[in-house]
């Protein structure tokens, strides 16, 4: 049970031992959680480098090369010219598939779920793109700065009706969510705090797709927010919320559930060292992410295979681990069908995640997604056919293919009965169709749904 986890042990640096060796399994776990998986070559290089050096390299790979940025920026420009937000979802799917900075992209996805804003209401591709860029810029940086920028972000102002917040009729939506969902959690504020904080945000609006402060619509009177009094504006209101003792605990809890384990719910005692890490580093995100990814708990069996893959992790992880590329628009549509439409979270609470990703409908959808990827002429693996790519990786027979998949794509061991079934599907020859059937069977196993 969670109560028995010693926080000192949990967040101490992982040191390989005979019962918990640094091996391909743990390297694959690190790359899955800190990104979207890794190729067999990347995993073996990581084993040679050691855990500390591998974590450092992942954290350092957050500056994207100019060539990559030029490519994604030109694609974004072309996409925004259409005004179609669904095409922007496809742009983001492409970026996830091709980024040389997977941790940065994984955290952009994390913050998108945390500060959930849906294009279904915003209906403006430029505003959604600007917010996506904002999340990426601050993904590993200062949480306080991110919180202030997202509070003034036009897409967020539209989504939570904050752009119509007037001194005569303060809108409480954003004031409630910044405390309940973004920063503090339930029980750490009162209804009066919500009303008073909403007054701080009066006069915040949008003009020509940019944030604008309308001083004529701002309530200049004294407010009392979370025990502090003064003639506060929105900036001071955000600062007060971010400065509460509950804030680092709340952010630590969200990061642990994202990177380590969704169940059981982490206790306050377990989270306390991470909250202190955040305080000690002025709410910088990078140091606490490094501590999580370097920890005993992260590399233990309490974490490995203890999360259900989200649709993005399921699909993008499959492709990235096999150097895959495909039609990004179709991929984005399939992710939406599976319940994780990029830029389309279901509510301000984001995606529930965990066990809610899996039901009879989504299992069928996951099976269909893999089948489509395998059969599509637009899907390539290392710019080759699946057969040629697997052969280039040393997997010339079906047992080698299963071993490669178990190394790179499975968090838990493939059952022997499943191996036998896959062998039968593959047959004895080098038939591409049968190989695809075998790979499809592997990716529809219950074990493949765990990350």
BELHU-V478654 format. One record per residue. N is the residue number from 1. OMEGA is omega in whole degrees, 0 to 359 (NA if undefined). D_CENTER is the distance of its C-alpha to the mean C-alpha in whole Angstrom. Layout:
# BELHU-V478654
N | OMEGA | D_CENTER
N | OMEGA | D_CENTER
This chain:
# BELHU-V478654
1 | 184 | 26
2 | 183 | 24
3 | 184 | 27
4 | 180 | 28
5 | 179 | 25
6 | 182 | 27
7 | 180 | 25
8 | 177 | 27
9 | 187 | 26
10 | 188 | 22
11 | 171 | 21
12 | 180 | 24
13 | 175 | 23
14 | 175 | 23
15 | 181 | 27
16 | 179 | 27
17 | 183 | 30
18 | 181 | 32
19 | 177 | 30
20 | 186 | 27
21 | 171 | 27
22 | 185 | 25
23 | 182 | 25
24 | 181 | 23
25 | 181 | 21
26 | 176 | 20
27 | 179 | 19
28 | 177 | 17
29 | 179 | 15
30 | 182 | 14
31 | 177 | 13
32 | 185 | 11
33 | 182 | 9
34 | 180 | 9
35 | 183 | 8
36 | 179 | 9
37 | 183 | 13
38 | 177 | 16
39 | 178 | 20
40 | 180 | 23
41 | 178 | 24
42 | 180 | 21
43 | 181 | 21
44 | 175 | 25
45 | 179 | 25
46 | 177 | 22
47 | 179 | 25
48 | 184 | 27
49 | 183 | 26
50 | 186 | 25
51 | 184 | 22
52 | 180 | 22
53 | 180 | 23
54 | 177 | 20
55 | 179 | 17
56 | 182 | 19
57 | 178 | 19
58 | 181 | 15
59 | 181 | 15
60 | 182 | 18
61 | 180 | 16
62 | 174 | 15
63 | 185 | 18
64 | 181 | 18
65 | 183 | 21
66 | 182 | 24
67 | 179 | 24
68 | 180 | 21
69 | 178 | 20
70 | 181 | 23
71 | 183 | 22
72 | 179 | 19
73 | 179 | 21
74 | 175 | 24
75 | 179 | 22
76 | 180 | 20
77 | 179 | 24
78 | 180 | 25
79 | 181 | 23
80 | 179 | 23
81 | 179 | 27
82 | 182 | 27
83 | 184 | 25
84 | 183 | 23
85 | 179 | 20
86 | 176 | 19
87 | 175 | 20
88 | 173 | 17
89 | 178 | 15
90 | 176 | 16
91 | 181 | 16
92 | 177 | 12
93 | 177 | 12
94 | 181 | 15
95 | 178 | 13
96 | 181 | 10
97 | 190 | 13
98 | 185 | 16
99 | 172 | 14
100 | 180 | 16
101 | 188 | 13
102 | 179 | 10
103 | 178 | 9
104 | 181 | 9
105 | 179 | 7
106 | 179 | 4
107 | 173 | 5
108 | 176 | 6
109 | 178 | 4
110 | 182 | 3
111 | 176 | 7
112 | 176 | 8
113 | 181 | 7
114 | 177 | 9
115 | 191 | 12
116 | 179 | 12
117 | 185 | 14
118 | 176 | 16
119 | 177 | 18
120 | 177 | 20
121 | 184 | 22
122 | 175 | 21
123 | 180 | 22
124 | 185 | 22
125 | 182 | 21
126 | 180 | 22
127 | 180 | 20
128 | 178 | 17
129 | 180 | 17
130 | 179 | 18
131 | 178 | 15
132 | 178 | 12
133 | 178 | 15
134 | 180 | 15
135 | 180 | 11
136 | 181 | 11
137 | 185 | 15
138 | 190 | 14
139 | 182 | 10
140 | 187 | 12
141 | 186 | 16
142 | 182 | 18
143 | 180 | 16
144 | 178 | 19
145 | 178 | 20
146 | 182 | 16
147 | 179 | 17
148 | 182 | 21
149 | 180 | 19
150 | 178 | 17
151 | 180 | 20
152 | 184 | 22
153 | 183 | 20
154 | 179 | 22
155 | 178 | 19
156 | 179 | 19
157 | 177 | 22
158 | 188 | 23
159 | 182 | 20
160 | 173 | 22
161 | 182 | 25
162 | 180 | 26
163 | 178 | 27
164 | 182 | 30
165 | 184 | 31
166 | 184 | 34
167 | 179 | 37
168 | 181 | 39
169 | 180 | 36
170 | 177 | 33
171 | 188 | 30
172 | 186 | 28
173 | 185 | 25
174 | 179 | 23
175 | 179 | 25
176 | 187 | 24
177 | 180 | 20
178 | 179 | 20
179 | 185 | 21
180 | 190 | 20
181 | 188 | 16
182 | 193 | 15
183 | 193 | 18
184 | 185 | 20
185 | 182 | 20
186 | 177 | 23
187 | 183 | 26
188 | 179 | 26
189 | 178 | 28
190 | 176 | 30
191 | 177 | 31
192 | 176 | 33
193 | 179 | 31
194 | 181 | 29
195 | 181 | 32
196 | 179 | 33
197 | 178 | 29
198 | 177 | 29
199 | 178 | 33
200 | 185 | 31
201 | 180 | 29
202 | 181 | 32
203 | 176 | 33
204 | 183 | 29
205 | 181 | 29
206 | 174 | 28
207 | 182 | 31
208 | 176 | 30
209 | 178 | 27
210 | 175 | 27
211 | 177 | 26
212 | 176 | 30
213 | 179 | 32
214 | 186 | 35
215 | 180 | 37
216 | 179 | 39
217 | 181 | 37
218 | 176 | 36
219 | 185 | 37
220 | 182 | 39
221 | 179 | 40
222 | 177 | 39
223 | 174 | 36
224 | 185 | 35
225 | 176 | 32
226 | 175 | 31
227 | 178 | 34
228 | 183 | 34
229 | 177 | 37
230 | 179 | 38
231 | 190 | 38
232 | 165 | 34
233 | 183 | 32
234 | 181 | 28
235 | 179 | 27
236 | 177 | 29
237 | 177 | 28
238 | 180 | 24
239 | 179 | 25
240 | 180 | 27
241 | 182 | 24
242 | 182 | 22
243 | 180 | 25
244 | 179 | 25
245 | 182 | 25
246 | 187 | 23
247 | 180 | 20
248 | 176 | 19
249 | 182 | 19
250 | 179 | 17
251 | 177 | 14
252 | 180 | 15
253 | 180 | 15
254 | 180 | 11
255 | 179 | 10
256 | 180 | 12
257 | 180 | 11
258 | 187 | 7
259 | 191 | 9
260 | 185 | 12
261 | 179 | 14
262 | 180 | 14
263 | 352 | 17
264 | 179 | 20
265 | 180 | 19
266 | 180 | 19
267 | 176 | 22
268 | 180 | 23
269 | 180 | 25
270 | 183 | 22
271 | 188 | 20
272 | 179 | 23
273 | 179 | 23
274 | 176 | 19
275 | 179 | 20
276 | 177 | 23
277 | 178 | 21
278 | 180 | 20
279 | 183 | 23
280 | 182 | 25
281 | 176 | 22
282 | 176 | 23
283 | 171 | 19
284 | 185 | 18
285 | 186 | 14
286 | 182 | 15
287 | 181 | 18
288 | 175 | 16
289 | 178 | 13
290 | 181 | 16
291 | 178 | 18
292 | 185 | 15
293 | 180 | 15
294 | 196 | 18
295 | 173 | 19
296 | 183 | 22
297 | 182 | 20
298 | 183 | 16
299 | 181 | 19
300 | 178 | 21
301 | 172 | 21
302 | 181 | 20
303 | 185 | 17
304 | 179 | 17
305 | 185 | 17
306 | 174 | 16
307 | 173 | 13
308 | 179 | 13
309 | 170 | 11
310 | 177 | 9
311 | 178 | 11
312 | 179 | 8
313 | 180 | 9
314 | 186 | 12
315 | 182 | 13
316 | 178 | 12
317 | 177 | 12
318 | 184 | 16
319 | 184 | 17
320 | 180 | 15
321 | 180 | 17
322 | 180 | 20
323 | 186 | 20
324 | 173 | 20
325 | 181 | 20
326 | 177 | 21
327 | 186 | 21
328 | 180 | 18
329 | 178 | 19
330 | 179 | 20
331 | 179 | 17
332 | 178 | 15
333 | 180 | 18
334 | 176 | 17
335 | 178 | 14
336 | 178 | 15
337 | 181 | 18
338 | 175 | 16
339 | 178 | 14
340 | 177 | 11
341 | 180 | 13
342 | 185 | 11
343 | 180 | 12
344 | 175 | 14
345 | 188 | 12
346 | 180 | 15
347 | 179 | 16
348 | 176 | 16
349 | 182 | 14
350 | 179 | 11
351 | 179 | 11
352 | 177 | 13
353 | 178 | 11
354 | 183 | 13
355 | 182 | 16
356 | 178 | 16
357 | 190 | 14
358 | 167 | 18
359 | 185 | 21
360 | 181 | 24
361 | 182 | 23
362 | 176 | 19
363 | 176 | 21
364 | 179 | 23
365 | 178 | 21
366 | 178 | 19
367 | 180 | 22
368 | 180 | 23
369 | 179 | 20
370 | 180 | 21
371 | 180 | 24
372 | 179 | 24
373 | 182 | 22
374 | 185 | 25
375 | 184 | 28
376 | 176 | 26
377 | 181 | 29
378 | 178 | 26
379 | 176 | 24
380 | 179 | 25
381 | 187 | 24
382 | 182 | 25
383 | 182 | 27
384 | 170 | 29
385 | 180 | 29
386 | 181 | 28
387 | 182 | 31
388 | 180 | 32
389 | 181 | 28
390 | 177 | 28
391 | 179 | 32
392 | 178 | 31
393 | 178 | 29
394 | 181 | 32
395 | 185 | 31
396 | 177 | 34
397 | 188 | 35
398 | 178 | 33
399 | 177 | 33
400 | 177 | 31
401 | 180 | 29
402 | 178 | 28
403 | 179 | 28
404 | 180 | 25
405 | 180 | 23
406 | 179 | 23
407 | 192 | 22
408 | 192 | 19
409 | 183 | 18
410 | 177 | 19
411 | 180 | 18
412 | 184 | 21
413 | 175 | 25
414 | 181 | 26
415 | 183 | 29
416 | 179 | 32
417 | 178 | 33
418 | 176 | 30
419 | 181 | 31
420 | 181 | 35
421 | 179 | 33
422 | 177 | 31
423 | 181 | 35
424 | 180 | 37
425 | 183 | 34
426 | 183 | 34
427 | 185 | 38
428 | 184 | 40
429 | 180 | 40
430 | 183 | 37
431 | 182 | 37
432 | 181 | 34
433 | 179 | 33
434 | 177 | 34
435 | 178 | 31
436 | 176 | 29
437 | 180 | 30
438 | 179 | 29
439 | 177 | 26
440 | 179 | 25
441 | 178 | 27
442 | 186 | 24
443 | 174 | 21
444 | 176 | 22
445 | 175 | 23
446 | 182 | 22
447 | 181 | 21
448 | 181 | 19
449 | 181 | 16
450 | 182 | 16
451 | NA | 13
